[in-house]
Amino acid sequence: MALAVPLVWPIFYLIVFLPIGIVFSLLQGLPYVGLFAAFLAVLAVGIGDPIVCLLYKLRPKIVPVDSPPLFSLYLIVWVLAVPEIVLAN
């Protein structure tokens, strides 16, 4: 699986970014096209949160976050497991 990771972005570019770029280049003279593009970016970031929230409700042990939000615009959520520190005397 780790060997396939470098192939994800080029494939994702060809499937998603290239067609969207072509459509926006055709619509560049119209008003509010940039606003529509920004809305698509917000939707792309926020769409994963309801899925993660629903997955947390169904199977909480799969999601390593204590309480995932239903919708947030944070691009990255850091999940850090803090190890317990035991002091030995």
mmCIF file as gemmi writes it, N, C-alpha and C atoms, coordinates in Angstrom:
data_model
loop_
_atom_site.group_PDB
_atom_site.id
_atom_site.type_symbol
_atom_site.label_atom_id
_atom_site.label_alt_id
_atom_site.label_comp_id
_atom_site.label_asym_id
_atom_site.label_entity_id
_atom_site.label_seq_id
_atom_site.pdbx_PDB_ins_code
_atom_site.Cartn_x
_atom_site.Cartn_y
_atom_site.Cartn_z
_atom_site.occupancy
_atom_site.B_iso_or_equiv
_atom_site.pdbx_formal_charge
_atom_site.auth_seq_id
_atom_site.auth_asym_id
_atom_site.pdbx_PDB_model_num
ATOM 1 N N . MET Axp A 1 ? 0.817 -1.191 0 1 0 ? 1 A 1
ATOM 2 C CA . MET Axp A 1 ? 0 0 0 1 0 ? 1 A 1
ATOM 3 C C . MET Axp A 1 ? 0.863 1.258 0 1 0 ? 1 A 1
ATOM 4 N N . ALA Axp A 2 ? 1.942 1.237 0.746 1 0 ? 2 A 1
ATOM 5 C CA . ALA Axp A 2 ? 2.808 2.402 0.817 1 0 ? 2 A 1
ATOM 6 C C . ALA Axp A 2 ? 3.471 2.688 -0.526 1 0 ? 2 A 1
ATOM 7 N N . LEU Axp A 3 ? 3.686 1.677 -1.333 1 0 ? 3 A 1
ATOM 8 C CA . LEU Axp A 3 ? 4.298 1.889 -2.64 1 0 ? 3 A 1
ATOM 9 C C . LEU Axp A 3 ? 3.326 2.551 -3.621 1 0 ? 3 A 1
ATOM 10 N N . ALA Axp A 4 ? 2.036 2.453 -3.37 1 0 ? 4 A 1
ATOM 11 C CA . ALA Axp A 4 ? 1.039 3.051 -4.255 1 0 ? 4 A 1
ATOM 12 C C . ALA Axp A 4 ? 0.782 4.524 -3.94 1 0 ? 4 A 1
ATOM 13 N N . VAL Axp A 5 ? 1.248 5.012 -2.816 1 0 ? 5 A 1
ATOM 14 C CA . VAL Axp A 5 ? 0.99 6.401 -2.407 1 0 ? 5 A 1
ATOM 15 C C . VAL Axp A 5 ? 1.522 7.424 -3.413 1 0 ? 5 A 1
ATOM 16 N N . PRO Axp A 6 ? 2.724 7.274 -3.969 1 0 ? 6 A 1
ATOM 17 C CA . PRO Axp A 6 ? 3.169 8.271 -4.956 1 0 ? 6 A 1
ATOM 18 C C . PRO Axp A 6 ? 2.304 8.307 -6.219 1 0 ? 6 A 1
ATOM 19 N N . LEU Axp A 7 ? 1.542 7.284 -6.48 1 0 ? 7 A 1
ATOM 20 C CA . LEU Axp A 7 ? 0.68 7.265 -7.657 1 0 ? 7 A 1
ATOM 21 C C . LEU Axp A 7 ? -0.668 7.933 -7.423 1 0 ? 7 A 1
ATOM 22 N N . VAL Axp A 8 ? -1.001 8.205 -6.181 1 0 ? 8 A 1
ATOM 23 C CA . VAL Axp A 8 ? -2.324 8.751 -5.873 1 0 ? 8 A 1
ATOM 24 C C . VAL Axp A 8 ? -2.489 10.16 -6.431 1 0 ? 8 A 1
ATOM 25 N N . TRP Axp A 9 ? -1.516 11.049 -6.19 1 0 ? 9 A 1
ATOM 26 C CA . TRP Axp A 9 ? -1.669 12.439 -6.626 1 0 ? 9 A 1
ATOM 27 C C . TRP Axp A 9 ? -1.726 12.595 -8.139 1 0 ? 9 A 1
ATOM 28 N N . PRO Axp A 10 ? -0.888 11.91 -8.926 1 0 ? 10 A 1
ATOM 29 C CA . PRO Axp A 10 ? -1.049 12.051 -10.376 1 0 ? 10 A 1
ATOM 30 C C . PRO Axp A 10 ? -2.389 11.533 -10.886 1 0 ? 10 A 1
ATOM 31 N N . ILE Axp A 11 ? -2.858 10.437 -10.338 1 0 ? 11 A 1
ATOM 32 C CA . ILE Axp A 11 ? -4.16 9.908 -10.749 1 0 ? 11 A 1
ATOM 33 C C . ILE Axp A 11 ? -5.273 10.848 -10.302 1 0 ? 11 A 1
ATOM 34 N N . PHE Axp A 12 ? -5.186 11.357 -9.079 1 0 ? 12 A 1
ATOM 35 C CA . PHE Axp A 12 ? -6.172 12.297 -8.569 1 0 ? 12 A 1
ATOM 36 C C . PHE Axp A 12 ? -6.18 13.578 -9.395 1 0 ? 12 A 1
ATOM 37 N N . TYR Axp A 13 ? -4.978 14.012 -9.833 1 0 ? 13 A 1
ATOM 38 C CA . TYR Axp A 13 ? -4.893 15.203 -10.67 1 0 ? 13 A 1
ATOM 39 C C . TYR Axp A 13 ? -5.624 14.984 -11.986 1 0 ? 13 A 1
ATOM 40 N N . LEU Axp A 14 ? -5.393 13.844 -12.623 1 0 ? 14 A 1
ATOM 41 C CA . LEU Axp A 14 ? -6.027 13.575 -13.915 1 0 ? 14 A 1
ATOM 42 C C . LEU Axp A 14 ? -7.541 13.414 -13.797 1 0 ? 14 A 1
ATOM 43 N N . ILE Axp A 15 ? -7.99 12.842 -12.697 1 0 ? 15 A 1
ATOM 44 C CA . ILE Axp A 15 ? -9.421 12.573 -12.547 1 0 ? 15 A 1
ATOM 45 C C . ILE Axp A 15 ? -10.18 13.791 -12.029 1 0 ? 15 A 1
ATOM 46 N N . VAL Axp A 16 ? -9.584 14.558 -11.114 1 0 ? 16 A 1
ATOM 47 C CA . VAL Axp A 16 ? -10.318 15.643 -10.448 1 0 ? 16 A 1
ATOM 48 C C . VAL Axp A 16 ? -9.837 17.031 -10.867 1 0 ? 16 A 1
ATOM 49 N N . PHE Axp A 17 ? -8.577 17.324 -10.628 1 0 ? 17 A 1
ATOM 50 C CA . PHE Axp A 17 ? -8.104 18.701 -10.814 1 0 ? 17 A 1
ATOM 51 C C . PHE Axp A 17 ? -8.083 19.14 -12.273 1 0 ? 17 A 1
ATOM 52 N N . LEU Axp A 18 ? -7.685 18.28 -13.174 1 0 ? 18 A 1
ATOM 53 C CA . LEU Axp A 18 ? -7.608 18.658 -14.58 1 0 ? 18 A 1
ATOM 54 C C . LEU Axp A 18 ? -8.984 18.991 -15.159 1 0 ? 18 A 1
ATOM 55 N N . PRO Axp A 19 ? -10.013 18.157 -14.966 1 0 ? 19 A 1
ATOM 56 C CA . PRO Axp A 19 ? -11.332 18.548 -15.484 1 0 ? 19 A 1
ATOM 57 C C . PRO Axp A 19 ? -11.892 19.81 -14.843 1 0 ? 19 A 1
ATOM 58 N N . ILE Axp A 20 ? -11.685 19.989 -13.555 1 0 ? 20 A 1
ATOM 59 C CA . ILE Axp A 20 ? -12.17 21.2 -12.895 1 0 ? 20 A 1
ATOM 60 C C . ILE Axp A 20 ? -11.44 22.424 -13.439 1 0 ? 20 A 1
ATOM 61 N N . GLY Axp A 21 ? -10.138 22.308 -13.671 1 0 ? 21 A 1
ATOM 62 C CA . GLY Axp A 21 ? -9.373 23.415 -14.246 1 0 ? 21 A 1
ATOM 63 C C . GLY Axp A 21 ? -9.827 23.762 -15.652 1 0 ? 21 A 1
ATOM 64 N N . ILE Axp A 22 ? -10.151 22.744 -16.441 1 0 ? 22 A 1
ATOM 65 C CA . ILE Axp A 22 ? -10.639 22.994 -17.798 1 0 ? 22 A 1
ATOM 66 C C . ILE Axp A 22 ? -11.988 23.71 -17.762 1 0 ? 22 A 1
ATOM 67 N N . VAL Axp A 23 ? -12.871 23.277 -16.891 1 0 ? 23 A 1
ATOM 68 C CA . VAL Axp A 23 ? -14.189 23.915 -16.779 1 0 ? 23 A 1
ATOM 69 C C . VAL Axp A 23 ? -14.042 25.364 -16.319 1 0 ? 23 A 1
ATOM 70 N N . PHE Axp A 24 ? -13.195 25.612 -15.314 1 0 ? 24 A 1
ATOM 71 C CA . PHE Axp A 24 ? -13.024 26.98 -14.827 1 0 ? 24 A 1
ATOM 72 C C . PHE Axp A 24 ? -12.315 27.859 -15.849 1 0 ? 24 A 1
ATOM 73 N N . SER Axp A 25 ? -11.446 27.293 -16.671 1 0 ? 25 A 1
ATOM 74 C CA . SER Axp A 25 ? -10.814 28.106 -17.708 1 0 ? 25 A 1
ATOM 75 C C . SER Axp A 25 ? -11.824 28.495 -18.784 1 0 ? 25 A 1
ATOM 76 N N . LEU Axp A 26 ? -12.812 27.654 -19.034 1 0 ? 26 A 1
ATOM 77 C CA . LEU Axp A 26 ? -13.863 28 -19.986 1 0 ? 26 A 1
ATOM 78 C C . LEU Axp A 26 ? -14.82 29.054 -19.418 1 0 ? 26 A 1
ATOM 79 N N . LEU Axp A 27 ? -14.965 29.076 -18.092 1 0 ? 27 A 1
ATOM 80 C CA . LEU Axp A 27 ? -15.899 30.002 -17.442 1 0 ? 27 A 1
ATOM 81 C C . LEU Axp A 27 ? -15.221 31.253 -16.895 1 0 ? 27 A 1
ATOM 82 N N . GLN Axp A 28 ? -13.982 31.522 -17.267 1 0 ? 28 A 1
ATOM 83 C CA . GLN Axp A 28 ? -13.223 32.605 -16.629 1 0 ? 28 A 1
ATOM 84 C C . GLN Axp A 28 ? -13.792 33.991 -16.852 1 0 ? 28 A 1
ATOM 85 N N . GLY Axp A 29 ? -14.596 34.209 -17.87 1 0 ? 29 A 1
ATOM 86 C CA . GLY Axp A 29 ? -15.156 35.534 -18.096 1 0 ? 29 A 1
ATOM 87 C C . GLY Axp A 29 ? -16.416 35.809 -17.301 1 0 ? 29 A 1
ATOM 88 N N . LEU Axp A 30 ? -16.998 34.794 -16.714 1 0 ? 30 A 1
ATOM 89 C CA . LEU Axp A 30 ? -18.252 34.963 -15.976 1 0 ? 30 A 1
ATOM 90 C C . LEU Axp A 30 ? -17.992 35.487 -14.562 1 0 ? 30 A 1
ATOM 91 N N . PRO Axp A 31 ? -18.937 36.266 -14.012 1 0 ? 31 A 1
ATOM 92 C CA . PRO Axp A 31 ? -18.749 36.741 -12.632 1 0 ? 31 A 1
ATOM 93 C C . PRO Axp A 31 ? -18.98 35.614 -11.625 1 0 ? 31 A 1
ATOM 94 N N . TYR Axp A 32 ? -18.339 35.726 -10.495 1 0 ? 32 A 1
ATOM 95 C CA . TYR Axp A 32 ? -18.489 34.815 -9.353 1 0 ? 32 A 1
ATOM 96 C C . TYR Axp A 32 ? -17.96 33.41 -9.611 1 0 ? 32 A 1
ATOM 97 N N . VAL Axp A 33 ? -17.15 33.207 -10.617 1 0 ? 33 A 1
ATOM 98 C CA . VAL Axp A 33 ? -16.568 31.884 -10.851 1 0 ? 33 A 1
ATOM 99 C C . VAL Axp A 33 ? -15.565 31.556 -9.748 1 0 ? 33 A 1
ATOM 100 N N . GLY Axp A 34 ? -14.801 32.552 -9.314 1 0 ? 34 A 1
ATOM 101 C CA . GLY Axp A 34 ? -13.849 32.341 -8.226 1 0 ? 34 A 1
ATOM 102 C C . GLY Axp A 34 ? -14.541 31.997 -6.924 1 0 ? 34 A 1
ATOM 103 N N . LEU Axp A 35 ? -15.693 32.611 -6.69 1 0 ? 35 A 1
ATOM 104 C CA . LEU Axp A 35 ? -16.467 32.294 -5.492 1 0 ? 35 A 1
ATOM 105 C C . LEU Axp A 35 ? -16.975 30.86 -5.538 1 0 ? 35 A 1
ATOM 106 N N . PHE Axp A 36 ? -17.4 30.43 -6.714 1 0 ? 36 A 1
ATOM 107 C CA . PHE Axp A 36 ? -17.843 29.049 -6.886 1 0 ? 36 A 1
ATOM 108 C C . PHE Axp A 36 ? -16.681 28.075 -6.676 1 0 ? 36 A 1
ATOM 109 N N . ALA Axp A 37 ? -15.497 28.421 -7.163 1 0 ? 37 A 1
ATOM 110 C CA . ALA Axp A 37 ? -14.316 27.577 -6.966 1 0 ? 37 A 1
ATOM 111 C C . ALA Axp A 37 ? -13.957 27.49 -5.485 1 0 ? 37 A 1
ATOM 112 N N . ALA Axp A 38 ? -14.057 28.61 -4.775 1 0 ? 38 A 1
ATOM 113 C CA . ALA Axp A 38 ? -13.775 28.604 -3.339 1 0 ? 38 A 1
ATOM 114 C C . ALA Axp A 38 ? -14.795 27.755 -2.589 1 0 ? 38 A 1
ATOM 115 N N . PHE Axp A 39 ? -16.061 27.818 -3.018 1 0 ? 39 A 1
ATOM 116 C CA . PHE Axp A 39 ? -17.081 26.991 -2.39 1 0 ? 39 A 1
ATOM 117 C C . PHE Axp A 39 ? -16.796 25.512 -2.604 1 0 ? 39 A 1
ATOM 118 N N . LEU Axp A 40 ? -16.332 25.143 -3.788 1 0 ? 40 A 1
ATOM 119 C CA . LEU Axp A 40 ? -15.972 23.743 -4.035 1 0 ? 40 A 1
ATOM 120 C C . LEU Axp A 40 ? -14.808 23.3 -3.152 1 0 ? 40 A 1
ATOM 121 N N . ALA Axp A 41 ? -13.848 24.208 -2.922 1 0 ? 41 A 1
ATOM 122 C CA . ALA Axp A 41 ? -12.725 23.875 -2.046 1 0 ? 41 A 1
ATOM 123 C C . ALA Axp A 41 ? -13.196 23.679 -0.608 1 0 ? 41 A 1
ATOM 124 N N . VAL Axp A 42 ? -14.091 24.544 -0.135 1 0 ? 42 A 1
ATOM 125 C CA . VAL Axp A 42 ? -14.647 24.403 1.218 1 0 ? 42 A 1
ATOM 126 C C . VAL Axp A 42 ? -15.431 23.105 1.334 1 0 ? 42 A 1
ATOM 127 N N . LEU Axp A 43 ? -16.187 22.784 0.312 1 0 ? 43 A 1
ATOM 128 C CA . LEU Axp A 43 ? -16.958 21.544 0.311 1 0 ? 43 A 1
ATOM 129 C C . LEU Axp A 43 ? -16.041 20.324 0.326 1 0 ? 43 A 1
ATOM 130 N N . ALA Axp A 44 ? -14.935 20.396 -0.416 1 0 ? 44 A 1
ATOM 131 C CA . ALA Axp A 44 ? -14 19.276 -0.446 1 0 ? 44 A 1
ATOM 132 C C . ALA Axp A 44 ? -13.342 19.053 0.915 1 0 ? 44 A 1
ATOM 133 N N . VAL Axp A 45 ? -13.077 20.133 1.651 1 0 ? 45 A 1
ATOM 134 C CA . VAL Axp A 45 ? -12.461 19.99 2.971 1 0 ? 45 A 1
ATOM 135 C C . VAL Axp A 45 ? -13.488 19.516 3.993 1 0 ? 45 A 1
ATOM 136 N N . GLY Axp A 46 ? -14.691 20.076 3.941 1 0 ? 46 A 1
ATOM 137 C CA . GLY Axp A 46 ? -15.691 19.78 4.964 1 0 ? 46 A 1
ATOM 138 C C . GLY Axp A 46 ? -16.487 18.518 4.741 1 0 ? 46 A 1
ATOM 139 N N . ILE Axp A 47 ? -16.419 17.9 3.577 1 0 ? 47 A 1
ATOM 140 C CA . ILE Axp A 47 ? -17.27 16.755 3.286 1 0 ? 47 A 1
ATOM 141 C C . ILE Axp A 47 ? -16.86 15.499 4.062 1 0 ? 47 A 1
ATOM 142 N N . GLY Axp A 48 ? -15.602 15.413 4.443 1 0 ? 48 A 1
ATOM 143 C CA . GLY Axp A 48 ? -15.155 14.227 5.164 1 0 ? 48 A 1
ATOM 144 C C . GLY Axp A 48 ? -15.599 14.195 6.61 1 0 ? 48 A 1
ATOM 145 N N . ASP Axp A 49 ? -15.904 15.34 7.179 1 0 ? 49 A 1
ATOM 146 C CA . ASP Axp A 49 ? -16.257 15.395 8.593 1 0 ? 49 A 1
ATOM 147 C C . ASP Axp A 49 ? -17.558 14.667 8.923 1 0 ? 49 A 1
ATOM 148 N N . PRO Axp A 50 ? -18.639 14.838 8.164 1 0 ? 50 A 1
ATOM 149 C CA . PRO Axp A 50 ? -19.851 14.064 8.491 1 0 ? 50 A 1
ATOM 150 C C . PRO Axp A 50 ? -19.644 12.555 8.359 1 0 ? 50 A 1
ATOM 151 N N . ILE Axp A 51 ? -18.807 12.144 7.413 1 0 ? 51 A 1
ATOM 152 C CA . ILE Axp A 51 ? -18.532 10.712 7.251 1 0 ? 51 A 1
ATOM 153 C C . ILE Axp A 51 ? -17.782 10.181 8.464 1 0 ? 51 A 1
ATOM 154 N N . VAL Axp A 52 ? -16.78 10.929 8.93 1 0 ? 52 A 1
ATOM 155 C CA . VAL Axp A 52 ? -16.018 10.515 10.11 1 0 ? 52 A 1
ATOM 156 C C . VAL Axp A 52 ? -16.905 10.528 11.347 1 0 ? 52 A 1
ATOM 157 N N . CYS Axp A 53 ? -17.771 11.537 11.467 1 0 ? 53 A 1
ATOM 158 C CA . CYS Axp A 53 ? -18.677 11.632 12.614 1 0 ? 53 A 1
ATOM 159 C C . CYS Axp A 53 ? -19.649 10.454 12.633 1 0 ? 53 A 1
ATOM 160 N N . LEU Axp A 54 ? -20.193 10.103 11.477 1 0 ? 54 A 1
ATOM 161 C CA . LEU Axp A 54 ? -21.104 8.965 11.393 1 0 ? 54 A 1
ATOM 162 C C . LEU Axp A 54 ? -20.382 7.659 11.698 1 0 ? 54 A 1
ATOM 163 N N . LEU Axp A 55 ? -19.162 7.53 11.199 1 0 ? 55 A 1
ATOM 164 C CA . LEU Axp A 55 ? -18.367 6.333 11.485 1 0 ? 55 A 1
ATOM 165 C C . LEU Axp A 55 ? -18.065 6.232 12.969 1 0 ? 55 A 1
ATOM 166 N N . TYR Axp A 56 ? -17.838 7.384 13.625 1 0 ? 56 A 1
ATOM 167 C CA . TYR Axp A 56 ? -17.586 7.389 15.064 1 0 ? 56 A 1
ATOM 168 C C . TYR Axp A 56 ? -18.83 6.949 15.835 1 0 ? 56 A 1
ATOM 169 N N . LYS Axp A 57 ? -20.009 7.338 15.341 1 0 ? 57 A 1
ATOM 170 C CA . LYS Axp A 57 ? -21.248 6.93 16.015 1 0 ? 57 A 1
ATOM 171 C C . LYS Axp A 57 ? -21.497 5.432 15.862 1 0 ? 57 A 1
ATOM 172 N N . LEU Axp A 58 ? -21.147 4.886 14.691 1 0 ? 58 A 1
ATOM 173 C CA . LEU Axp A 58 ? -21.389 3.462 14.445 1 0 ? 58 A 1
ATOM 174 C C . LEU Axp A 58 ? -20.344 2.566 15.105 1 0 ? 58 A 1
ATOM 175 N N . ARG Axp A 59 ? -19.083 2.899 14.913 1 0 ? 59 A 1
ATOM 176 C CA . ARG Axp A 59 ? -17.985 2.108 15.475 1 0 ? 59 A 1
ATOM 177 C C . ARG Axp A 59 ? -16.922 3.048 16.054 1 0 ? 59 A 1
ATOM 178 N N . PRO Axp A 60 ? -17.042 3.408 17.323 1 0 ? 60 A 1
ATOM 179 C CA . PRO Axp A 60 ? -16.138 4.405 17.912 1 0 ? 60 A 1
ATOM 180 C C . PRO Axp A 60 ? -14.673 3.972 17.972 1 0 ? 60 A 1
ATOM 181 N N . LYS Axp A 61 ? -14.402 2.675 17.991 1 0 ? 61 A 1
ATOM 182 C CA . LYS Axp A 61 ? -13.012 2.234 18.119 1 0 ? 61 A 1
ATOM 183 C C . LYS Axp A 61 ? -12.219 2.42 16.823 1 0 ? 61 A 1
ATOM 184 N N . ILE Axp A 62 ? -12.906 2.596 15.694 1 0 ? 62 A 1
ATOM 185 C CA . ILE Axp A 62 ? -12.218 2.777 14.416 1 0 ? 62 A 1
ATOM 186 C C . ILE Axp A 62 ? -11.633 4.187 14.312 1 0 ? 62 A 1
ATOM 187 N N . VAL Axp A 63 ? -12.352 5.172 14.834 1 0 ? 63 A 1
ATOM 188 C CA . VAL Axp A 63 ? -11.93 6.578 14.724 1 0 ? 63 A 1
ATOM 189 C C . VAL Axp A 63 ? -11.113 6.935 15.961 1 0 ? 63 A 1
ATOM 190 N N . PRO Axp A 64 ? -9.853 7.374 15.778 1 0 ? 64 A 1
ATOM 191 C CA . PRO Axp A 64 ? -9.01 7.644 16.943 1 0 ? 64 A 1
ATOM 192 C C . PRO Axp A 64 ? -9.244 9.008 17.591 1 0 ? 64 A 1
ATOM 193 N N . VAL Axp A 65 ? -10.262 9.753 17.18 1 0 ? 65 A 1
ATOM 194 C CA . VAL Axp A 65 ? -10.56 11.066 17.753 1 0 ? 65 A 1
ATOM 195 C C . VAL Axp A 65 ? -11.652 10.898 18.798 1 0 ? 65 A 1
ATOM 196 N N . ASP Axp A 66 ? -11.553 11.646 19.915 1 0 ? 66 A 1
ATOM 197 C CA . ASP Axp A 66 ? -12.529 11.498 21.004 1 0 ? 66 A 1
ATOM 198 C C . ASP Axp A 66 ? -13.937 11.887 20.576 1 0 ? 66 A 1
ATOM 199 N N . SER Axp A 67 ? -14.103 13.054 19.992 1 0 ? 67 A 1
ATOM 200 C CA . SER Axp A 67 ? -15.424 13.483 19.528 1 0 ? 67 A 1
ATOM 201 C C . SER Axp A 67 ? -15.26 14.286 18.243 1 0 ? 67 A 1
ATOM 202 N N . PRO Axp A 68 ? -15.311 13.633 17.094 1 0 ? 68 A 1
ATOM 203 C CA . PRO Axp A 68 ? -15.133 14.37 15.836 1 0 ? 68 A 1
ATOM 204 C C . PRO Axp A 68 ? -16.319 15.282 15.565 1 0 ? 68 A 1
ATOM 205 N N . PRO Axp A 69 ? -16.067 16.487 15.033 1 0 ? 69 A 1
ATOM 206 C CA . PRO Axp A 69 ? -17.172 17.419 14.756 1 0 ? 69 A 1
ATOM 207 C C . PRO Axp A 69 ? -17.968 16.969 13.535 1 0 ? 69 A 1
ATOM 208 N N . LEU Axp A 70 ? -19.21 17.409 13.472 1 0 ? 70 A 1
ATOM 209 C CA . LEU Axp A 70 ? -20.038 17.095 12.318 1 0 ? 70 A 1
ATOM 210 C C . LEU Axp A 70 ? -19.563 17.861 11.084 1 0 ? 70 A 1
ATOM 211 N N . PHE Axp A 71 ? -19.115 19.102 11.26 1 0 ? 71 A 1
ATOM 212 C CA . PHE Axp A 71 ? -18.603 19.903 10.154 1 0 ? 71 A 1
ATOM 213 C C . PHE Axp A 71 ? -17.567 20.877 10.683 1 0 ? 71 A 1
ATOM 214 N N . SER Axp A 72 ? -16.392 20.859 10.094 1 0 ? 72 A 1
ATOM 215 C CA . SER Axp A 72 ? -15.377 21.851 10.434 1 0 ? 72 A 1
ATOM 216 C C . SER Axp A 72 ? -14.532 22.097 9.201 1 0 ? 72 A 1
ATOM 217 N N . LEU Axp A 73 ? -13.916 23.25 9.148 1 0 ? 73 A 1
ATOM 218 C CA . LEU Axp A 73 ? -13.117 23.613 7.985 1 0 ? 73 A 1
ATOM 219 C C . LEU Axp A 73 ? -11.623 23.461 8.235 1 0 ? 73 A 1
ATOM 220 N N . TYR Axp A 74 ? -11.243 22.736 9.28 1 0 ? 74 A 1
ATOM 221 C CA . TYR Axp A 74 ? -9.832 22.463 9.505 1 0 ? 74 A 1
ATOM 222 C C . TYR Axp A 74 ? -9.369 21.444 8.484 1 0 ? 74 A 1
ATOM 223 N N . LEU Axp A 75 ? -8.26 21.753 7.818 1 0 ? 75 A 1
ATOM 224 C CA . LEU Axp A 75 ? -7.748 20.857 6.795 1 0 ? 75 A 1
ATOM 225 C C . LEU Axp A 75 ? -7.084 19.635 7.415 1 0 ? 75 A 1
ATOM 226 N N . ILE Axp A 76 ? -6.402 19.82 8.536 1 0 ? 76 A 1
ATOM 227 C CA . ILE Axp A 76 ? -5.688 18.728 9.192 1 0 ? 76 A 1
ATOM 228 C C . ILE Axp A 76 ? -6.136 18.644 10.641 1 0 ? 76 A 1
ATOM 229 N N . VAL Axp A 77 ? -6.449 17.458 11.081 1 0 ? 77 A 1
ATOM 230 C CA . VAL Axp A 77 ? -6.746 17.205 12.485 1 0 ? 77 A 1
ATOM 231 C C . VAL Axp A 77 ? -5.63 16.318 13.011 1 0 ? 77 A 1
ATOM 232 N N . TRP Axp A 78 ? -4.876 16.837 13.94 1 0 ? 78 A 1
ATOM 233 C CA . TRP Axp A 78 ? -3.762 16.068 14.485 1 0 ? 78 A 1
ATOM 234 C C . TRP Axp A 78 ? -4.277 15.081 15.522 1 0 ? 78 A 1
ATOM 235 N N . VAL Axp A 79 ? -3.938 13.845 15.365 1 0 ? 79 A 1
ATOM 236 C CA . VAL Axp A 79 ? -4.311 12.807 16.317 1 0 ? 79 A 1
ATOM 237 C C . VAL Axp A 79 ? -3.024 12.267 16.898 1 0 ? 79 A 1
ATOM 238 N N . LEU Axp A 80 ? -2.794 12.63 18.135 1 0 ? 80 A 1
ATOM 239 C CA . LEU Axp A 80 ? -1.556 12.243 18.79 1 0 ? 80 A 1
ATOM 240 C C . LEU Axp A 80 ? -1.875 11.39 20.012 1 0 ? 80 A 1
ATOM 241 N N . ALA Axp A 81 ? -1.235 10.278 20.103 1 0 ? 81 A 1
ATOM 242 C CA . ALA Axp A 81 ? -1.375 9.43 21.276 1 0 ? 81 A 1
ATOM 243 C C . ALA Axp A 81 ? -0.253 9.8 22.245 1 0 ? 81 A 1
ATOM 244 N N . VAL Axp A 82 ? -0.628 10.345 23.371 1 0 ? 82 A 1
ATOM 245 C CA . VAL Axp A 82 ? 0.355 10.751 24.36 1 0 ? 82 A 1
ATOM 246 C C . VAL Axp A 82 ? 0.664 9.548 25.244 1 0 ? 82 A 1
ATOM 247 N N . PRO Axp A 83 ? 1.906 9.126 25.26 1 0 ? 83 A 1
ATOM 248 C CA . PRO Axp A 83 ? 2.243 7.966 26.092 1 0 ? 83 A 1
ATOM 249 C C . PRO Axp A 83 ? 2.206 8.34 27.573 1 0 ? 83 A 1
ATOM 250 N N . GLU Axp A 84 ? 1.84 7.389 28.359 1 0 ? 84 A 1
ATOM 251 C CA . GLU Axp A 84 ? 1.85 7.616 29.809 1 0 ? 84 A 1
ATOM 252 C C . GLU Axp A 84 ? 3.27 7.601 30.307 1 0 ? 84 A 1
ATOM 253 N N . ILE Axp A 85 ? 3.583 8.555 31.156 1 0 ? 85 A 1
ATOM 254 C CA . ILE Axp A 85 ? 4.952 8.643 31.709 1 0 ? 85 A 1
ATOM 255 C C . ILE Axp A 85 ? 4.915 8.076 33.118 1 0 ? 85 A 1
ATOM 256 N N . VAL Axp A 86 ? 5.731 7.083 33.331 1 0 ? 86 A 1
ATOM 257 C CA . VAL Axp A 86 ? 5.812 6.455 34.642 1 0 ? 86 A 1
ATOM 258 C C . VAL Axp A 86 ? 7.15 6.845 35.263 1 0 ? 86 A 1
ATOM 259 N N . LEU Axp A 87 ? 7.06 7.443 36.431 1 0 ? 87 A 1
ATOM 260 C CA . LEU Axp A 87 ? 8.266 7.827 37.152 1 0 ? 87 A 1
ATOM 261 C C . LEU Axp A 87 ? 8.624 6.733 38.137 1 0 ? 87 A 1
ATOM 262 N N . ALA Axp A 88 ? 9.793 6.19 37.963 1 0 ? 88 A 1
ATOM 263 C CA . ALA Axp A 88 ? 10.266 5.144 38.873 1 0 ? 88 A 1
ATOM 264 C C . ALA Axp A 88 ? 11.255 5.76 39.858 1 0 ? 88 A 1
ATOM 265 N N . ASN Axp A 89 ? 11.033 5.49 41.126 1 0 ? 89 A 1
ATOM 266 C CA . ASN Axp A 89 ? 11.933 6.028 42.16 1 0 ? 89 A 1
ATOM 267 C C . ASN Axp A 89 ? 13.036 5.076 42.442 1 0 ? 89 A 1
